Amino acid sequence: MIVKTFKVRKKGLVICGGILIALLVILIVCGIVHKATAKTYPMKTESERQAFMREMGWEVSEEYTSCKVVSIPEEFNETYESYNELQKEQGFNLKKYKGEMVEIYTYEVYNYPGNSENVVINLMVFEEKLIGGDVSCNELDGFMQGLKNSDPDAKSGLDKKSSEKESSEDDSVKSDSSEDKNNNKKKSENNSTDKTSKSDKKESKNTFDSSEAEESSTDVSDSSIAEESSTEVSEENTSEENTSEENTSAAESSSQQW
């Protein structure tokens, strides 16, 4: 029997050992990532679903707009195969759940890049855990993508609505302020008019009082004239009576003489 021996260099062993360790690290990391992506998102409560969507970078409606139960088919057609490819990119695989009944929660998305309307997020839940999902637009020229927001710094649709509301409120406040100014101006003008009117009334009253005083003075003067005229007439009547008495006495004296 012939026995052959090989001498392995220490340097080669170190290199091989390093390669094996690196492969083990890669496998461990991939397993951890896959597990974290596909199995570490509980979806039992609303708060858990909301927390996950915030983590993905979305601002969504406070409650789901719909929740429906669907059956994963036993055989995938082309549409399901295409959809499952999207799930695999996210670390999910719907083929594990063939024939199972799963829940799909749908929420409105407010901060999709470009502020597109009619954008929703769908969460596929099985036994209170996330098994897949997508973000899509249900318009005619819509789209579908994974659950992760590729542009989390995009302006929020809620912020936009809030700013529009604040702008509207500011315009309303400005309008109210303008109306108040106009009302104050009208009040000032009315007060000025009232003061002018009162002043005119006062002047009119003074004029009227002056006219009454003049008329009263005229009446007094006329009364004095009437009294004087009456006195003169009385004196004339007295004089005539005396003349008549004198004539009567003269006639009596003449009659006695005859």
Helices and strands as residue ranges (DSSP letters): H 10-39, H 46-55, E 66-71, H 78-89, G 94-97, E 101-108, E 119-126, E 129-137, E 144-145, H 157-257
